[in-house]
Amino acid sequence: MTKQAYNPYLPLHVYIPDGEPHVFGDRVYVFGSHDREAGITFCSEPYEVWSAPVDDLGNWSCPGVSYRAQQDPYYDREKRNAMYAPDAVQGNDGRYYLYYCLSGWRGRGGYGSPISVAVSEKPDGPYEYLGVVRNPDGTPFMKYGNFDPAVVNDHGVIRLYSGTWYPEGELSEEERQKIHADETEAERFCKPLEHIRALQAAGDSVYGPHHMVLADDMRTLCSEPVRILPLKRYGTPFETVNGRRGHGFFEGSSIRIINGKYYFIYSSRNNHELCYAVSDRPDRDFVYGGTIVSNGDIGYHGRREEDRLNITGTTHGSIEQINGQWYVFYHRLTHKSDYSRQGCAERITIDEKGHIDQVEITSCGLNNGPLAGEGSYPAVICCVLSNGHMPHSSNSIQEVFIPYIGSKDGERMIRDISDHTLIGYRYFSFQDCAAVSISIRGKGTGRVTVRTDMEGETVGEALLEGRDSWTDVRIPVTPIRSVKPLYFFFEGSGIFEMKTLTLIRNESSEV
């Protein structure tokens, strides 16, 4: 690796959530949505496909726009159509096929579009519109709710997954029948009310993840769609696991084939976590495996939702083996919003039984081990940012006062740092760190303490005095050695911003 990698793994001005990583040749490509910095709705930008050499995961590049929503004939300017989470696959003809759904402002109409397909000679495009996923008679496939398509080439068989869910596990039978039979659902899915009622009468539903097989044209169904999780069964075994609720499927279908087994990765009803289920078959008998990652570390070592380590919101992604190592790709929130999300990744391990333990979120991500314990880093690579009262922000922009990753005048920084703000970085490989320096600005006074454990012993501290311009505050610390996290805890009055963090090996070093 010629350059260190850290989270987020793409340049700080880039917001690519919903990442589906795929290795093609000697590069890993990430297919995702595209948010705007400080955006006010989901996925307002055209697709870009970023990639990196499999042996140099700190060196990402992008040739430019790969596809625009306006290329789709279903695009409607009045609906402010946006392209949601895509996936891509190499077809049997060697070309690359991109699958996606159109949606509208803040998700309106999100389940009412067909699955569209675009094609390219290269993984990163440019892509050209090909058509929609269709029934054998040529009509668009619209039996179920189309959302967040996932696709895999299974030894020449092209398998497509899609779907969404409603929290039926918490509803009475009367309520469950109502949501499948009223005008609201007809409007949500852009389907005739009779269609929804007919599905319900047959014990079926527009909701739920489903599996299809595509013909050689990559868009015509050559198998009857199959619900991969029985409608009423899925609301039970996945809803309460180890005393925690909400692991049932919500959205974000993704599929991987590992050692002959099918891994279905998805965003759960908790919304902040990626979970997985495993089966010997591609279209049935999936068994819940566990949580892989939460963007608030909820569930990791028993952490509760009220103790989340960041603002949480949607997450969507998948797993991929890159140069012999498995990773999970997910995203984090910035700007106190679910509309400015950035891609992150963590190392994972798949054990001999095929199990994946939940991993903690870190700052080092795709790096080959911890980050170097010297030099300067952007403050916004923190993996912990909390004042002890961080909210969940699904499909919203928070109005509450909290510390957050934001931007101003083309710079990215941690904003609204105030009393009892905790900022954390995991992990650094320290040789002999004797001081740290933080670049801050703002108005107020207070104290910052430096820790190598979230609630542990203080290794250094400094007084803060607010200034209007960026000021470097040098903090001598008890020498830090070995692999450690680094936490900053602020106390006092006023509000600060933080732009950079510098680790200094000894007292004679210069900032």
Secondary structure, DSSP 8 states (H G I E B T S, - for coil): --S---SS-S-TT----S-EEEEETTEEEEE-----TT-SSTT-S-EE-EEEETT-TT--B--SEEE-GGGSTT--GGGT-EE---EEEE-TTS-EEEEEEEE-GGGTTTTSS-EEEEEESSTT---EEEEE-B-TTSSB--SS---S-EEEEETTEEEEEE-----GGGS-HHHHHHHTTSHHHHHHHT--HHHHHHHHHTT--S-S-EEEEE-TTSSBB-S--EESS-TTTTTTTTTEETTEE--SEEEEEEEEEETTEEEEEEEETTSSEEEEEEESSSSS--EEEEEEEETT-TTGGG--GGG-SS-B-----EEEEETTEEEEEEEEEETTEEEEEEEEEEEE-B-TTS-B------S-TTSSSSEESSEEEEGGG-SEEE-S---B-TTSB--S---EEEEETTEEEEEEE-TTEEEEEEEEEEEEEEEEEEEEEEEEEEEEEEESSTTS-EEEEEEEE--SS-EEEEEEEEEEEEEEEEEEEEEEEEEEEEEEEEEESSTT---
